[in-house]
Amino acid sequence: MNKKYNYDEKSDSLFIQVKDGAEESFEEIVPGINVELNKKNEVIGIEILKASRFNKNLNNVIEVKNKC
């Protein structure tokens, strides 16, 4: 599976899909960063809230990386 990225500008959240599957639960590993888990407790995704604090032009960075 190719890694998939999605940045939602309105909610300022970045989701990075690590593995296919349905989310069963999530764990907040540090404030604003969650890992999503499947039924087997495997990480299937990472969600970063207030993601623009890491890069003000995050939407442009994601678009460029997806084109490569």
N, C-alpha and C positions, 0 to 999 in steps of 0.2 A: 504494500500500500504506500502511495506517495503521501507525504505529510501535507496536511491541508491547514490553511490559515484563514481566519476570518476576523477582520477588524470592523467593529460597529462604531462608527463615528458618533452617532447619537448617544449611545450609552458609554462610549469611551472604553470599550472592553475588547480584548484580543483573545480569541480562542484558537488554540493550536491542537489539532487532532493528531493523536499519536497512533491510535489503533482504531479499527472499525468496531462498532458495538454500541449497545444501548447503555446509557448512564443508569446505574443502580443507586449510586450515592456519590458524595463528594467530601473532600477534606480540605479545610482551609489550612495551608501549610505555614503561611505568614499572612498578616492582614492584607487583603486585596489579591491574594494569589491562591487559587483553588486547584486541586487535582480532581478530576472526575474518574470514577472507578466503575468497572462493570461488575457482574454478579460474582466473578472469580476474584474480585478485589484487585484486578489489574488496572493500571493507569491507561485510560483511553483518551484523555485530553487534559489540557492545562488552560485555565481561564485566568486572565490578568485583568483586574478591574482598574480603572483610572490609568489605562495603559499609556496615554500620552505623556505621563510624567517621565517616562523613559526616553521618549523621542517625540518632539513636537510635531514632526511630519510623518508620523507612523503610517498613515494611510498611503502616502506616496512610497514609502519603503516597502510595504507589503505588495503593492502593485508591481513595482520593479522586480522584486524577487520572484513573484509568480510568473513573470514574463520570461525569466531566464531558463 
